[in-house]
Amino acid sequence: MPAPLVGRKFGVNVIPVPDRNVCRSINVLGISGSSRQQPGMSKSERLLTRALEQYTGFGCRTNLIRLKDLIIHDCEGNYSEDPSFCTYPCQSSMKYDDDQMQEVYDAVIGCDILILATPIRWNNHSALIQKFIERMNSIENQQSWFGNRMIKNKVAGLIVIGHVDGVQHVSGNLLNFFSWLGFHIPEIAIASWVGENDEDTTKDWAQIEANRYTKEDLENLVASSLWLSCALKGQGAEKTGDR
């Protein structure tokens, strides 16, 4: 009797990327939800940057937004008063002269692929990501109440980093959010890493770097999102095996 399979098998599901000539038409947006003050301090943001570098290497145009760097006012719950009050442009964008959420709206509407990166905060995504989600309600509401679908033929993926647990919970919440907005989810939609119970974050990056599964998931996230984006844009792409 054969022994049972134990553990995930590395290297059995490697997804090639489309031809670079096809990828040149793809716009990729990375959004970092880390609250770390300086670029490079956040591990989720480091992986996001690495993913964007891979997209660039395949010919895509890329853009990185750090939510921490922007002034984004809280959602004021206009929908709760009357759904017709939750419109696009968001009332908070028009109410506060210093609000910079419109930069995020423009980038999301203009992208083909959106990769959202978040640390795990008490078994959930970060507070910055939650603020982003709530302010995006005006985009979702355009379709549900006014029949104006603003998110069309776009792909969304995730990078989730944390300790102890929470990857599936966080990913489930965020993929549900993306689905309601109208995003499509690729074959491999999540690159993640979960640290040890000792929660010694000082050794995290070295362990992330050494983790072959996180590396493979990140590469497959990039490749599978490109395939789906090409299909949604109606561009033919034959698998080349070129990584």
Buried (B, 14 or more C-beta within 10 A) or exposed (E): EEEEEEEEEEEEEEBBBBBEEBBEBBBBBBBBBBBBEEBEEBBBBBBBBBBBEBBEEBBBBBEBBBBBEBEBBEBBEBBEEEBEBBBBEBBBBEEBEEBBBBBBBEBBBEBBBBBBBBBBBEEBBBEBBBBBBBBBBBBBBBBEEEEEEBBEBBBBBBBBBBBEEBBEBBBEBBBEBBEBBBBBBBEBBBBBBBBEEEEEEEEBBEBBEEBEBBBBBBBBBBBBBBBBBBBBEEBEBEEEEEE
